[in-house]
Amino acid sequence: MPLIGVGGIASASDAYAKIRAGACLVQLYTALVFTGPHLVSEIKKGLADLLSAGGFASIADAIGSGPDGAADQICATYG
């Protein structure tokens, strides 16, 4: 079952954390409304940099690759 990371995503590192915790998609809303459409390209570039630094060839390679308990930490933080 695909997981979608929502809530609290305002940067590439936020998206990266959700992906590493198991999300195969992330949703932007509030940050997009308040920051503007350029946020999408900023997150895409930052995410590409984070994936490269983490040794991942693609987002698919990073899905669920976080340390044990990463999903629990996100759930505890964002409810």
Backbone as JSON, one array per atom type, in Angstrom:
{
  "sequence": "MPLIGVGGIASASDAYAKIRAGACLVQLYTALVFTGPHLVSEIKKGLADLLSAGGFASIADAIGSGPDGAADQICATYG",
  "N": [[0.84, -1.17, 0.0], [0.7, 2.14, -0.92], [2.29, 4.86, 0.74], [1.62, 8.18, 1.69], [3.33, 11.04, 2.41], [2.34, 13.62, 4.41], [1.81, 16.91, 5.75], [3.59, 19.32, 7.46], [5.62, 19.67, 5.58], [7.93, 21.65, 4.27], [10.33, 21.99, 3.16], [13.18, 20.59, 1.41], [14.5, 18.82, 3.12], [12.48, 18.1, 4.87], [10.76, 16.66, 3.14], [12.52, 14.63, 2.37], [12.91, 13.29, 4.79], [10.36, 12.18, 5.2], [10.21, 10.49, 2.98], [12.35, 8.73, 3.46], [11.29, 7.55, 5.67], [9.37, 5.97, 4.6], [7.43, 6.97, 2.85], [6.09, 7.14, -0.43], [5.18, 9.16, -1.87], [4.88, 12.72, -1.49], [3.02, 15.4, -0.06], [2.43, 18.76, -0.66], [1.06, 21.66, 0.78], [0.16, 23.87, 2.71], [2.69, 25.19, 3.04], [3.25, 25.64, 0.38], [1.18, 27.39, -0.35], [1.8, 29.64, 1.23], [4.45, 30.17, 0.55], [4.76, 30.04, -2.21], [4.76, 29.08, -5.75], [7.43, 28.63, -6.52], [8.54, 27.12, -4.55], [8.3, 24.42, -5.13], [10.29, 23.85, -7.11], [12.53, 24.47, -5.59], [12.42, 22.51, -3.58], [12.63, 20.21, -5.18], [15.26, 20.49, -6.23], [16.79, 20.57, -3.85], [16.09, 18.07, -2.8], [17.17, 16.36, -4.73], [19.88, 16.9, -4.28], [20.13, 15.96, -1.61], [19.5, 13.24, -1.97], [21.63, 12.43, -3.61], [23.81, 12.96, -1.9], [23.22, 11.11, 0.02], [23.78, 8.79, -1.26], [21.93, 7.65, -2.95], [20.44, 6.59, -5.98], [17.98, 7.18, -6.92], [14.68, 8.38, -6.0], [13.1, 6.19, -5.44], [14.96, 4.35, -4.47], [15.48, 5.41, -1.98], [13.17, 5.23, -0.49], [11.81, 4.25, 2.52], [14.29, 3.8, 3.65], [15.25, 4.86, 5.97], [16.53, 5.11, 9.37], [15.71, 2.57, 11.81], [12.61, 3.05, 13.35], [12.15, 5.57, 12.34], [9.71, 6.21, 11.09], [8.04, 6.11, 13.29], [9.02, 8.27, 14.74], [8.32, 10.42, 13.08], [5.53, 10.16, 13.11], [5.04, 10.64, 15.82], [5.89, 13.28, 15.99], [4.28, 14.72, 14.13], [1.8, 13.71, 14.47]],
  "CA": [[0.0, 0.0, 0.0], [1.52, 3.35, -0.97], [2.17, 5.83, 1.82], [1.79, 9.56, 1.26], [3.78, 11.89, 3.51], [1.66, 14.92, 4.42], [1.92, 17.68, 6.98], [4.9, 19.78, 7.89], [6.62, 19.64, 4.51], [8.22, 23.01, 3.8], [11.7, 22.01, 2.65], [13.68, 19.32, 0.88], [14.83, 17.91, 4.22], [11.2, 17.56, 5.36], [10.33, 15.65, 2.17], [13.49, 13.54, 2.45], [12.62, 12.52, 6.01], [9.14, 11.4, 4.97], [10.56, 9.44, 2.01], [13.17, 7.72, 4.15], [10.42, 6.86, 6.63], [8.52, 5.04, 3.87], [6.48, 7.6, 1.92], [6.49, 7.12, -1.84], [4.71, 10.45, -2.37], [4.72, 13.73, -0.46], [2.04, 16.42, -0.43], [2.64, 20.14, -0.2], [-0.12, 22.5, 0.72], [0.29, 25.13, 3.42], [3.95, 25.85, 2.68], [3.11, 26.07, -1.02], [0.31, 28.57, -0.36], [2.46, 30.79, 1.84], [5.76, 30.43, -0.05], [4.58, 30.25, -3.64], [5.07, 27.95, -6.62], [8.87, 28.37, -6.63], [8.91, 26.14, -3.52], [8.4, 23.09, -5.76], [11.61, 23.69, -7.72], [13.51, 24.47, -4.5], [12.39, 21.19, -2.95], [13.17, 19.24, -6.15], [16.71, 20.62, -6.27], [17.31, 20.15, -2.56], [15.9, 16.63, -2.67], [18.19, 15.72, -5.58], [21.15, 17.02, -3.56], [20.1, 15.05, -0.46], [19.57, 11.87, -2.47], [23.0, 12.21, -4.06], [24.67, 12.91, -0.71], [22.91, 9.87, 0.73], [24.19, 7.64, -2.06], [20.78, 7.07, -3.63], [20.35, 6.9, -7.4], [16.62, 7.65, -7.2], [13.79, 8.44, -4.83], [12.67, 4.81, -5.15], [16.0, 3.71, -3.65], [15.49, 5.99, -0.64], [11.92, 4.96, 0.22], [11.9, 3.31, 3.63], [15.69, 3.51, 3.99], [15.62, 5.55, 7.2], [16.85, 4.26, 10.52], [14.56, 1.98, 12.48], [11.88, 3.98, 14.18], [11.98, 6.88, 11.7], [8.29, 6.45, 10.9], [7.47, 6.38, 14.61], [9.41, 9.63, 15.11], [7.49, 11.34, 12.3], [4.16, 10.09, 13.63], [5.03, 11.31, 17.12], [6.06, 14.72, 15.79], [3.2, 15.33, 13.36], [0.55, 13.14, 14.89]],
  "C": [[0.89, 1.23, 0.0], [1.24, 4.26, 0.23], [2.42, 7.22, 1.25], [2.17, 10.38, 2.48], [3.12, 13.25, 3.41], [1.89, 15.6, 5.77], [3.34, 18.04, 7.32], [5.98, 19.74, 6.83], [6.79, 21.04, 3.94], [9.61, 23.11, 3.2], [12.05, 20.63, 2.1], [13.97, 18.34, 2.01], [13.56, 17.32, 4.84], [10.71, 16.43, 4.45], [11.22, 14.41, 2.25], [13.23, 12.66, 3.68], [11.39, 11.65, 5.83], [9.42, 10.24, 4.01], [11.36, 8.34, 2.69], [12.37, 6.95, 5.18], [9.43, 5.94, 5.94], [7.52, 5.65, 2.91], [6.99, 7.5, 0.49], [6.0, 8.37, -2.54], [4.71, 11.43, -1.2], [3.76, 14.8, -0.98], [2.42, 17.76, 0.18], [1.3, 20.84, -0.22], [0.15, 23.84, 1.39], [1.56, 25.88, 3.04], [3.9, 26.37, 1.25], [2.26, 27.34, -1.11], [1.06, 29.8, 0.14], [3.8, 31.15, 1.19], [5.66, 30.72, -1.54], [5.07, 29.07, -4.45], [6.56, 27.64, -6.75], [9.34, 27.35, -5.59], [9.1, 24.75, -4.13], [9.79, 22.89, -6.36], [12.71, 23.7, -6.65], [13.57, 23.1, -3.83], [12.96, 20.14, -3.9], [14.69, 19.29, -6.18], [17.34, 20.13, -4.97], [17.2, 18.65, -2.35], [16.91, 15.87, -3.52], [19.55, 15.77, -4.9], [21.22, 16.05, -2.38], [20.2, 13.59, -0.89], [20.99, 11.52, -2.9], [23.95, 12.08, -2.87], [24.45, 11.63, 0.08], [23.29, 8.62, -0.03], [23.06, 6.96, -2.79], [20.75, 7.52, -5.09], [18.98, 7.46, -7.76], [15.83, 7.74, -5.9], [13.36, 7.03, -4.45], [13.68, 4.09, -4.27], [15.96, 4.19, -2.2], [14.24, 5.65, 0.17], [12.13, 3.9, 1.29], [13.31, 3.02, 4.1], [16.15, 4.15, 5.3], [15.94, 4.58, 8.32], [15.58, 3.69, 11.13], [13.92, 3.01, 13.39], [11.65, 5.34, 13.56], [10.5, 7.19, 11.51], [7.62, 6.78, 12.23], [7.81, 7.81, 15.05], [8.56, 10.65, 14.36], [6.07, 11.34, 12.83], [4.05, 10.79, 14.98], [5.11, 12.83, 16.97], [4.84, 15.36, 15.16], [1.84, 14.73, 13.62], [-0.18, 12.34, 13.89]]
}
